[in-house]
Amino acid sequence: MTAINIVIQLTIPVALLVLPLLCYRKKGPRALAFYVSMSIEPKKRKAFMLAMAMTVILFNFSFFSREGASFWQVPGFILGLVLLRYPSTDAILHWLNSDRMLLGLAFALTLLTLIEPRLYSLSASMALVLTCSMIYPSRDIIRHAQNPGPAEPGLHLSNEDIVKLYFTMPRARVVRHSEAHGIREMSGTSSTKNKQSE
């Protein structure tokens, strides 16, 4: 039992190192397949969140079985139970990966909990959620991937475009707005010239 607890307690620290190395801004075929499947298939996102929630629960349970019942284990268990609910977890991950200030505040809160050593399980669990939010698709990329309608040709994205938008959505949103604004200005200028020529 002790060996199993040690293995479980190593899962989150190892995941915090491995996930960014394998999944953050990578252009290999496996990473590309991960980005595409996460953007298009809701079942893959649900499986991703379920794996994250079960990791948090098992991680906190291992501390509970080693140290016994303690009030300090409750926050980590509550976080794990909240993560089991798909709508709330989906919303949490979207909020974190769409707002850098919110992500920074959550990171600061995670560091703050480390002041109390008995909250280590909660701190590690929060760090895992933050890491998973960094490789979770935004609402915009999901909408682009799931609605490639012929009426909106700009939504027909190649795999490479999905990878770019997966991690550069704020900048892409600004670029698209600027391009649309520029097109409107050009169309307005051309219509004015046409009227003048007439």
Phi and psi in degrees as a GROMACS rama.xvg file:
@    title "Ramachandran Plot"
@    xaxis  label "Phi"
@    yaxis  label "Psi"
@TYPE xy
-63.945  -41.156  THR-2
-64.0215  -39.9094  ALA-3
-64.1916  -41.8381  ILE-4
-61.4577  -40.5263  ASN-5
-63.4546  -43.1769  ILE-6
-62.3493  -45.6054  VAL-7
-63.2211  -41.4183  ILE-8
-70.9404  -15.0825  GLN-9
-89.9206  -11.7667  LEU-10
-62.1955  -48.2468  THR-11
-69.2631  -46.5202  ILE-12
-57.3901  -39.9806  PRO-13
-67.4107  -41.4262  VAL-14
-62.6886  -35.4539  ALA-15
-64.4784  -26.9543  LEU-16
-89.091  -39.9847  LEU-17
-79.1752  -43.3105  VAL-18
-57.5551  -48.7976  LEU-19
-63.2902  -35.5313  PRO-20
-67.7194  -34.5982  LEU-21
-93.8794  -28.9617  LEU-22
-121.275  -7.87351  CYS-23
-97.4409  113.869  TYR-24
56.221  42.4455  ARG-25
-101.361  149.933  LYS-26
-118.343  13.3769  LYS-27
-71.2786  166.068  GLY-28
-62.8947  -37.3082  PRO-29
-70.0732  -41.4806  ARG-30
-65.4445  -39.8958  ALA-31
-62.7301  -43.1368  LEU-32
-62.5862  -36.7799  ALA-33
-64.9765  -46.5135  PHE-34
-60.8784  -45.3943  TYR-35
-65.2833  -46.4495  VAL-36
-65.962  -38.8974  SER-37
-66.8737  -32.4736  MET-38
-76.8819  -34.7098  SER-39
-96.815  -38.9291  ILE-40
-103.827  113.747  GLU-41
-61.5409  -32.1376  PRO-42
-63.4931  -35.0247  LYS-43
-68.8483  -38.3005  LYS-44
-67.511  -37.6681  ARG-45
-66.0861  -41.3546  LYS-46
-63.9832  -38.8609  ALA-47
-61.0375  -46.1774  PHE-48
-70.4656  -35.8301  MET-49
-64.5238  -41.8438  LEU-50
-62.3341  -40.5806  ALA-51
-64.7105  -45.1996  MET-52
-64.6908  -43.3037  ALA-53
-67.0977  -34.5218  MET-54
-63.046  -43.1243  THR-55
-64.0385  -44.1893  VAL-56
-64.8715  -47.4695  ILE-57
-64.271  -37.0054  LEU-58
-61.2744  -47.539  PHE-59
-70.671  -34.1238  ASN-60
-65.4504  -35.2892  PHE-61
-63.1725  -38.1956  SER-62
-68.8318  -37.258  PHE-63
-63.4626  -43.5721  PHE-64
-70.0736  -25.8032  SER-65
-85.0338  -41.6501  ARG-66
-101.852  -10.9467  GLU-67
87.4715  177.093  GLY-68
-62.4892  130.702  ALA-69
-152.165  142.846  SER-70
-60.2913  -29.7982  PHE-71
-70.4202  -15.3373  TRP-72
-86.1734  -15.3663  GLN-73
-63.2806  -46.8066  VAL-74
-58.1743  -39.7659  PRO-75
-65.1156  -40.0619  GLY-76
-64.6611  -41.1891  PHE-77
-62.0245  -42.5215  ILE-78
-60.2153  -44.5228  LEU-79
-61.9786  -40.4253  GLY-80
-67.8882  -37.6959  LEU-81
-63.7599  -38.7807  VAL-82
-68.0366  -17.7587  LEU-83
-71.0354  -19.0185  LEU-84
-89.4199  114.565  ARG-85
-58.6361  -50.0751  TYR-86
-59.2984  -43.691  PRO-87
-68.7987  -40.6227  SER-88
-66.0578  -41.5535  THR-89
-59.7111  -43.1001  ASP-90
-66.1035  -41.7436  ALA-91
-61.585  -46.5488  ILE-92
-66.0018  -37.0685  LEU-93
-67.146  -41.6721  HIS-94
-61.5715  -42.3605  TRP-95
-68.7292  -41.2298  LEU-96
-85.6164  -1.54341  ASN-97
-109.088  -7.60034  SER-98
-135.45  106.901  ASP-99
-65.165  -35.0139  ARG-100
-65.5961  -42.8398  MET-101
-63.6505  -40.4873  LEU-102
-62.9522  -40.8088  LEU-103
-65.3518  -39.9371  GLY-104
-65.466  -40.2668  LEU-105
-64.9885  -37.5547  ALA-106
-65.8851  -40.995  PHE-107
-64.2883  -39.1982  ALA-108
-65.0518  -37.2518  LEU-109
-62.8054  -43.898  THR-110
-64.638  -34.892  LEU-111
-65.2121  -37.5748  LEU-112
-67.2627  -20.4591  THR-113
-70.2352  -13.5858  LEU-114
-61.1612  -35.1093  ILE-115
-97.8012  107.088  GLU-116
-57.2355  -28.7348  PRO-117
-72.3988  -9.73559  ARG-118
-99.0715  18.1381  LEU-119
-58.7821  -42.0229  TYR-120
-62.013  -38.7407  SER-121
-67.3306  -42.8911  LEU-122
-60.4734  -45.4896  SER-123
-64.8577  -38.3822  ALA-124
-65.184  -42.4519  SER-125
-65.2664  -38.5247  MET-126
-63.2547  -37.2956  ALA-127
-64.8486  -41.3947  LEU-128
-62.3215  -42.7328  VAL-129
-62.7567  -41.7282  LEU-130
-65.0038  -41.9232  THR-131
-66.5238  -33.0676  CYS-132
-66.2754  -28.488  SER-133
-70.1668  -24.0202  MET-134
-112.019  18.8481  ILE-135
-98.368  138.727  TYR-136
-69.93  145.195  PRO-137
-78.4288  167.286  SER-138
-62.0711  -36.7779  ARG-139
-65.1099  -45.0543  ASP-140
-68.3709  -31.784  ILE-141
-66.6659  -41.9944  ILE-142
-65.3386  -41.2583  ARG-143
-63.3673  -40.854  HIS-144
-74.0414  -30.5645  ALA-145
-97.2059  -8.67689  GLN-146
-127.656  62.6577  ASN-147
-83.1693  59.3853  PRO-148
-72.0444  148.053  GLY-149
-65.4522  -21.1603  PRO-150
-72.7368  -18.9856  ALA-151
-126.395  84.5688  GLU-152
-61.6155  -22.8368  PRO-153
-67.4028  -14.1363  GLY-154
-88.8581  -2.61888  LEU-155
-81.3074  96.506  HIS-156
-104.571  138.991  LEU-157
-79.2131  170.837  SER-158
-59.5959  -40.1098  ASN-159
-64.4962  -38.4732  GLU-160
-65.754  -37.6666  ASP-161
-63.3315  -40.8784  ILE-162
-61.9325  -44.1243  VAL-163
-63.4617  -46.2445  LYS-164
-71.3676  -25.2221  LEU-165
-59.1757  -36.9809  TYR-166
-115.665  -10.178  PHE-167
-123.344  32.2445  THR-168
-60.8154  -43.4254  MET-169
-58.4774  -43.6434  PRO-170
-68.4648  -39.8636  ARG-171
-63.9321  -36.0346  ALA-172
-65.3293  -40.6422  ARG-173
-66.3454  -41.1727  VAL-174
-63.0397  -44.1121  VAL-175
-63.6622  -39.0945  ARG-176
-64.8994  -41.8974  HIS-177
-65.1605  -41.7406  SER-178
-64.4164  -42.5947  GLU-179
-64.9183  -39.3738  ALA-180
-64.6135  -40.4342  HIS-181
-65.2825  -38.1519  GLY-182
-65.6485  -41.1389  ILE-183
-64.0061  -39.1728  ARG-184
-65.4229  -41.5674  GLU-185
-64.3896  -42.0581  MET-186
-65.9935  -37.6584  SER-187
-66.0077  -38.962  GLY-188
-66.8628  -42.9676  THR-189
-65.9575  -38.911  SER-190
-66.0227  -36.2399  SER-191
-65.0266  -42.2693  THR-192
-63.6214  -39.6515  LYS-193
-62.9741  -41.6987  ASN-194
-65.6635  -39.3959  LYS-195
-64.3887  -39.5209  GLN-196
-67.9547  -33.5994  SER-197
